[in-house]
Amino acid sequence: MIDHDPETGELREAAKPNVAEFTVSEISFALKRTLEDTFGHVRVRGEISGFRGPHSSGHCYFSLKDQTARIDAVVWRGTFSRLKSKLQEGLEVVATGKLTSYPGKSSYQIVIEAVEPAGAGALMALLEERKRKLAAEGLFDAARKKPIPFLPRVIGVVTSPTGAVIRDILHRLNDRFPRHVMVWPVRVQGETSAAEVANAIRGFNAMARMPDLLIVARGGGSLEDLWGFNEEIVVRAVAASTIPLIAAVGHETDWTLIDHVADERAPTPTAAAERAVPVRADLLAQVASLAARHERGLKRLMTERRTRIRAAARALPRPDDILALARQRFDSVSGRLRSALVKNTLLHRRDFENAAARLTPVSLRRNLAEQTRLLTRHGATLRRDIRRVIELRGTRLTASGKLLTSLSYKSVLQRGYALVRSAEREPLSAAAQVKPGQELRIEFHDGEIEAQAHGHSSQPGRTAKPREGGQGSLF
C-alpha cells in the first residue's frame, strides 16, 4: 500500500492493516458452506410465485414469498417427477429442502425435495377449483349416470388387498348374497395411488368378460390421505367407465371428487356392499310371499268362477225340457211320412198318365212339322244375313286392293322406271351409295336382272345425262 507524506511530499509504503484478504470465490463458497452447515434441512412455508412450468432442462425455478420477504427456489428434474402435489402459481405450500447459495449471482435459494399444500385451507381451495372445472365439463351431471344392476353376477373391487376394507366388503357380500368378486389390488394412499386406481378402472373395462359392477373403496383418513381420489386422472377414468361404479371412499362425512362422478356414492365400503346386492333371505321371503299370494289369488278366482258357473247353470233349462218339443215334432212328422210318400207317388203317376195320353202319332207329326217350319224360316233369314256380310266384306276387300295397287312401287315400274338393290337386296336411292365393282340387282316391271357397277358417281349437285334411248334413275 502506498502512502503520501505531506511534509516532504514523498511517497512511501504505508503500513499493512491486520485484515485477511479473500477472493470473491472464497467468500462465495464460504457463505455457501455456512448456509448449508447452519440450515441443513428446513421446512419453509410460503406462496409459489413466478411458476412457469419446468424449464427445457426439466428443472423448475420459482420463488416462495410471504407478506414481507421472498426466497428463490429450485426443484431438480428428478425430484419434480416424484412430487406428490402439483405445483401451480399462487398455491401456498410447505416446502422441505436445504438452503444453499448460488455463487454466480451472490444469492441464496432453497433446493426443494418435497412439497405439500400448506394445510387444509389450501387443499380445499385447490379441490374447489378442480371441482368447478370438472363440473363445467358435465362430468357430474345426473343424466350421464348409469343404473346399478339389481343382482350383479361378478363384482370388481378396486382397493388395497391388505386392509380391512376388502374383508368388510367380502364379509358383507357373503352375509347378504354371495357373489363372485374380482379384486384389483392398488395403493389407496401415496403418490402413485391415483395412477394405480385409474389403471385398475380402465383395466376392468378392457376385460373380455367385464364385471357387472365396480366398487372403488378405501377406509377413512384425512384430506391429505384421500387426496389421490381427488386427482383428475381418477375422475376421468370413472367418467369413462362403461361399467356402473359405486364410490365408497372414507367415512360418511368424507367427500372426494369421484363421489360426484360415480354412478352411486356409498358412505362407507360396507354400505357399498349393501347397495351392490340385495339380501338373499329377504328375496327368498319375498318370493315365497308372492307365491303364496299367487296361489291364494288363483283359489279365489277359481271359487268365484265356479260360483258364477253354478248360478248361470241354475238359470238354464234342463236338457230334457229343451229336447221335448223337438222330440214331439219328430214323432208327429215321422208318423205322417209314410202316408205322404204314398200320396206323392200317386200324384206323380197321375201326371205321367195324363202326359202319356197326349203323346199320339198325330200330335207328334204336328209338332215335328211345326219345328221344321220354324227351322226353315230361321235358316233362310240366316243365309240372307251371311250373304249380305260376305258381299259387304268383298266390296271392302276390292277397294283395299285397288288402293294397294295404286300405292305400290310396281305401278311406278310399269311407267318405265327400275328399282336398284344391292346384292343383299337393300334399296339404293343415290349414286353415292354405289361403289365401283359392286354387285347390283335391277328390277323392272317384267323381271329382275343382275349387274355390276363401273366408274364413279357424278359430282354432288349435278345430274348425269341419260344415254340416248335410255332412262333416268328412279331415285
C-alpha angles and dihedrals in degrees: 000000000000121000129190121229109217095199100051098021091228127137116235136175111266123224113269115245118240095246124116119238122228133186120234091253092051091053093045096049092042089056090046092054092046092052093046094046095045097041106034106160117357137174113225124191118206148117121276111245132179094016112163103163129263119333119241086264090057094250122120125223124189141124137259114216142173131183096297111016145039134205128192117241134195131190116196119226096252092050094046093059090054099048114124095206125057114241118227139160115280096013115138109225143168107234122199119204145097131287118238139153134242107225092196091068101023089237135122128229143172120249102214120218100170136015131195130171114268101251134312093299093067092043091050091050090051091046093051092048092051091045092054091049095051093042089054088057090056096245092131097048115130091220092069096051116110124224118255112244114249096228114007116200095208125028122196117208123198109198145101111300093214103049131089092253097079091045091052092049094048092045092050093047092050091050095050107030121335112234136172108268127198115196122203105196116222140157109259095195134038139049096304097043096092094052092046094050092048091048091049092053092048090046093055090049091051095055119114089229104034122198116256092231138019128210120194106195141175135159125248126289146138125300090263091051092052095042094105089069090056093058117116094233091061094046092052092047090054091047092051094049115115090196116083108254135204117201115211107169121154127335129319094278094047116097125185131176094259088061087066097046098040119099089241135006123218120196092222137011089252090054089050090057089049092053093045097063136017124238108275094210091052091050091050090049091047092049090048090049092049091047091051091048089049092051092047090048092052091049092050091048093050091047091050093048091047091052092049092049092050091049091050091046091055091056093052120088121247117268091241090055092049093050098039096084093044091047091051092050091049092053091049094049094044089053092055095042098085096051090044092054092050091048093048091051092052092050092052092047091053092050090050093051092050091052092047090053090058094052099089126150091249093054091046092052090047092051091047092051091050093051091048091051092051092048092050093050095047091044093056091050091049092050091050092051092048091049091051092050092049092051092049093049090047091054091051092047092051092051091049090050092053091049091049091049092051092050096043120107089228090074087057090052088054087063093062102274128126133213116227119206135175122245087268088055094250112148115248113209101173137043089233089068093061119085124202111269093016117148111242137190116212118195121202127183091264101039150322131273134189120236141169125228120238131185128010133297119264121261117279113267094025126094119217115236114244119239121258110280091010133104137240126251118284089225 
